[in-house]
Amino acid sequence: MRKLLGYILLAISCIAWLVVPVIPFLPLSTVQKASWVGGIIIFAEIAWWLAVPLLGKEIIDWCKNAWQWCKRRLSFKSVKSPDDEVAKPAIKAPTE
């Protein structure tokens, strides 16, 4: 039951994100369009973050793998901070 609810929330989130690009073409005022888009985005994010813990470790692993695949595919380079590098000694210790 937990996973079913998680998949339903995930599907609702995806459908909400698919609705967002349609909103600008509806016969609404600019303020109404902006309000609808903002509300749908907030709703989609809440549904997504409710689905993730319900689906468990599998969905988190899938998201990590998908992100790694995208980074490899798009050739993103990770930026290293100076703290990531191991400090090299300025003087080598003599070996005995």
Residue pairs with C-beta under 8 A, 6 or more apart in sequence:
2 54
3 54
3 55
3 56
5 54
6 51
6 52
6 54
6 55
6 56
6 59
7 51
7 55
9 47
9 48
9 50
9 51
9 54
10 47
10 48
10 51
10 55
10 59
12 44
12 47
13 44
13 45
13 47
13 48
13 51
14 44
16 40
16 41
16 43
16 44
16 47
17 41
17 44
19 40
20 37
20 40
20 41
20 44
23 33
23 36
23 37
23 40
24 33
24 37
26 33
26 36
28 36
51 59
52 59
52 60
52 63
70 76
71 78
